[in-house]
Amino acid sequence: MRTAIIALSGFAVIIMVAVAVFVGLYISNSNRGASMEESIVASYEVNRNVLSNTTARVMEMAQVNEMYRDDLSGIIEDTFTGRYGADGSQAVFQWINEQNIPLDPGLYRNLQASIEAGRNEFRNSQDRLIDHRRHYQRQLRFVVSGFFLRLAGYPMIDLDEYDIIILDEVNQRFESGTDQLLDIRR
């Protein structure tokens, strides 16, 4: 009788340990799934923020360049009108060496640097999103974590809604299987 009680107690302990391990694995993997999905959603929102910020910054800088061009154009026009009159110079011979105001190339360099920095920041945020998705998909495919994640109802988000942003030309090149030179002068 005593042996039966010890055996039953040992069996009960084994069952309790197995249940505890099962519950622990379930909770751990469920928490991991929630964390990974939140990372994917957050990375996607960071991508949206970076792209929006970069686009706004470039558009605003381009406006400053346009304002500078328009202001410079007005100054040059006013200078020539003031110097030569509304009808321009009427002299038969004119021996003048003009010193026109140069268009500052620094504005274009700043715009180009801002575009490059924004693109690099966007690429980095896209890379982080790719890493989060890859890690999550890998966990879903693993035997133990995949079992417990599916048991907990994961994936709860549609991963296709969190794709990275690709230029249409790039997608066309991958679909056709051919590449072409960039048309820089476009």
GIHU-V392080 format. One record per backbone hydrogen bond with DSSP energy under -1.0 kcal/mol. NH is the residue of the N-H (numbers start at 1). CO is the residue of the C=O. Records with the same first field share a line. If there is no record, write none. Layout:
NH: CO / CO
//
This chain:
5: 1
6: 2
7: 3
8: 4
9: 5
10: 6
11: 7
12: 8
13: 9
14: 10
15: 11
16: 12
17: 13
18: 14
19: 15
20: 16
21: 17
22: 18
23: 19
24: 20
25: 21
26: 22
27: 23
28: 24
29: 25
30: 26
31: 27
32: 28
33: 29
34: 30
35: 31
36: 32
37: 33
38: 34
39: 35
40: 36
41: 37
42: 38
43: 39
44: 40
45: 41
46: 42
47: 43
48: 44
49: 45
50: 46
51: 47
52: 48
53: 49
54: 50
55: 51
56: 52
57: 53
58: 54
59: 55
60: 56
61: 57
62: 58
63: 59
64: 60
65: 61
66: 62
67: 63
68: 64
69: 65
70: 66
71: 67
72: 68
73: 69
74: 70
75: 71
76: 72
77: 73
78: 74
79: 75
80: 76
81: 77
82: 78
83: 79
84: 80
85: 81
88: 85
109: 105
110: 106
111: 107
112: 108
113: 109
114: 110
115: 111
116: 112
117: 113
118: 114
119: 115
120: 116
121: 117
122: 118
123: 119
124: 120
125: 121
126: 122
127: 123
128: 124
129: 125
130: 126
131: 127
132: 128
133: 129
134: 130
135: 131
136: 132
137: 133
138: 134
139: 135
140: 136
141: 137
142: 138
146: 142
147: 143
148: 144
149: 145
150: 146
151: 147
152: 148
153: 150
154: 149
161: 158
162: 159
171: 167
172: 168
173: 169
174: 170
175: 171
176: 172
177: 173
184: 182
//
